[in-house]
Amino acid sequence: MNKAQFVELVQTSGNYKTKIEAEAAIKAFTEAVTSALVKNEEVSLVGFGSFSATLQKGKSGKVPGTDKTYTTEDKMVPKFKAGKALKDSVTAGK
C-alpha cells in the first residue's frame, strides 16, 4: 500500500470529508511520534503497540574477501513493538 492508498483508507476509516484532512491527520501523528522519540520518550497506544527509541551499540567487522575492517558508532534507533490486539487482529486475518 502506498501513501495515497493509505490516505484514502484513513479518510474512509476516520470519516474525514476530504483527503487533505486525512493526510493532515497522518502528518500530525507521524510528527508527534517523531518528536517524542527525539526526546527519548515512549509512545504507547494501548492495543496497538508502542514506539520507542533505543541505543544500538556500534560493532566492528571485516569486509569479506579483503583485509579491510570497519566499525560503526553507537546510535539511537526507533523501534515498534506491536500490542496484543494488533497481533491478534493480524493473526485472525490470515
Stockholm file with secondary structure:
# STOCKHOLM 1.0

chainA/1-94         MNKAQFVELVQTSGNYKTKIEAEAAIKAFTEAVTSALVKNEEVSLVGFGSFSATLQKGKSGKVPGTDKTYTTEDKMVPKFKAGKALKDSVTAGK
#=GR chainA/1-94 SS CCHHHHHHHHHHHTTCSSHHHHHHHHHHHHHHHHHHHHTTCCEEETTTEEEEEEEECCCEEECTTSSCEEECCCEEEEEEEECHHHHHHHHHTC
#=GC SS_cons        CCHHHHHHHHHHHTTCSSHHHHHHHHHHHHHHHHHHHHTTCCEEETTTEEEEEEEECCCEEECTTSSCEEECCCEEEEEEEECHHHHHHHHHTC
//
